[in-house]
Amino acid sequence: METNKQIGYIGTYTKSESEGIYTFSLNTETGEMTDIKLAAALDNPTYLTISSDNQFLYSVIKEGDAGGVASFRVLDEKLEIINKQMTEGAPPCYVSIDSEMSTIFSANYHKGTVESFLIDKKNKSILPAKSVIKLQSQGDGQHPHTHYAAPTPDEKYIIAVDLGIDQIIIFELNEGILKEKNSFPVNPGSGPRHLVFHPNGKYVYVMTEFSSEVIVFTYKPDTASLTHLQNIPTIPEDFQENNQGSAIHISSDGRYVYAGNRGHNSIAVFGVMPESGKLKLIEHTSTEGDWPRDFALDPTEKFVVASNQNSNNLALFSRDQMTGKLTLLQSDISVPEPVCVKFLKTN
């Protein structure tokens, strides 16, 4: 791969014009995105994850009345299907992988489940589900809608986020088998959706969908426990229209947290206070489109790409690594129904 060329993949909905997973190139010298083309044709590959060696991509998938996860081999920016694991019912909304490329995890919004799948060591195909954990409805009529499941930084546990029952749940992991260890409630109706860990592993930042805020916790890996630190809004106080929080990401130096707003159509930029892990708002940056479902920092972290689902466009920003601020470079990058963006990693 050319040193100034970053390769990325776009997961999409395929409700109208999209045909599946798309790929693109980002030139980090010129600050331009080009070569957008179809990499794999499939239904509703809304979320993707890429193996640590860049050789495999895993996607959620829908086929008729069934949903599941699919594995692909990355070949010259194209994707070659390896296999898929499907079950009846709605597909998952999130997929992640451990660093050793041994286990896949998925979260299913409609079923309220967290699932684990072992990966065949020889051909990297996905084996049938090892665990399917159905989260429990609450007595006040709340039903589970799981939106995130991924390993903790030390990979001893799997942490899941459920916006239907307003909980963060931590599971023990033993040879692919999940067992609930701890659960932590958040404010009723806040709708926790996604989270990121600080690179130091001590802090957790949770994005909420309904209350449009970031909830900050300290994390203790020895007990797999969370302690609440802060709630901070992601939208301006005077914004009264509909907003739904989307994605959350953090810079690798742990200095800046970015949170997506669908409705306000912005990315909120926060500075991390190193002595406490708490956040302070720096700015809101328009995503130059409608309904930013997700966004991604490129491997150099000099750029950010936002995916505007309803306006069928990506927006490219340069990122000031000293201040954390974003500056628009391109907003007319046409992609149908984009949901998430993932980059191949660089050394």
Buried (B, 14 or more C-beta within 10 A) or exposed (E): EEEEBBBBBBBBBBEEEBBBBBBBBBBBEEBEBEEBEBBBEBBBBBBBBBBEEBBBBBBBBBBEEBBBBBBBBBEEBEBEBBBBBBBEEBBBBBBBBBEEBBBBBBBBBBBBBBBBBBBEEEEBBBBEBBBBBEBBEBEEEBEBBBBBBBBBBEBBBBBBBBBBBBBBBBBBBEEBEBEBBBBBEBBEEBBBBBBBBBBEBBBBBBBBBBBBBBBBBBBEEEEBBBEEBBBBBBBBEEBEEEBBBBBBBBBEEBBBBBBBBBBBBBBBBBBBEEEEBBBEBBEBBBBBBBBBBBBBBBBBEBBBBBBBBBBBBBBBBBBEBEEBBBEBBBBEBEBBBBBBBBBBEBE
